[in-house]
Amino acid sequence: MNNFQRGDLCPVAWSPFTGSGFATAFFLNVTSHNVDISSLLFDVTHTGLNGAGTGRIAGKQDASGTINADLDIDNTPYDYYGIRNGQGGFLTYFLSSPLLGTPRFVEIPMSIEKVHYEVAVQSQVKYSFDAKMNVILGLAGTGSPPLLIIYPAL
């Protein structure tokens, strides 16, 4: 209880799909990251509920996330890490330090939707990318059934 984590110790690991497998994970030097894990909900409201409210059942799961980082011009994200729109791989979102104790993370097969670059006069050059879950990559990683979202034992 009350085991809060410092965000500056929680990286993101990126393992791009190479066509013949997944490359060794790169730890990205991020300034922030987020991931949303959701389910499609179906409205199954009917007269048997007697107007008590909306009935729902859960459908397929989905995930999306954004990674923000400062641009290292010597190791650009597109050359060094293979971060390009359309590229697939596994993203590992750390929720605690991978170096201290038992790391807590969520690992998801994802495809990069878009890459964004930002230049401002009074700031460093930055980049970010948005990714969405791709179940096809989960099949490539494990065969059948697909590997979707890995939650380690807490």
Secondary structure, DSSP 4 states (H G I P E B T S, - for coil): ------GGG--EEEEEB-SSSBPPPEEE-EEEEEEEEEEEEEE---GGGTTS---EEEEEEEEEEEEEEE--TTS-TTTTS---TT-EEEEEEESS-SSSSS--EEEEEEEEEEEEEE--TTS--EEEEEEEE-HHHHHHHHSSS----B----
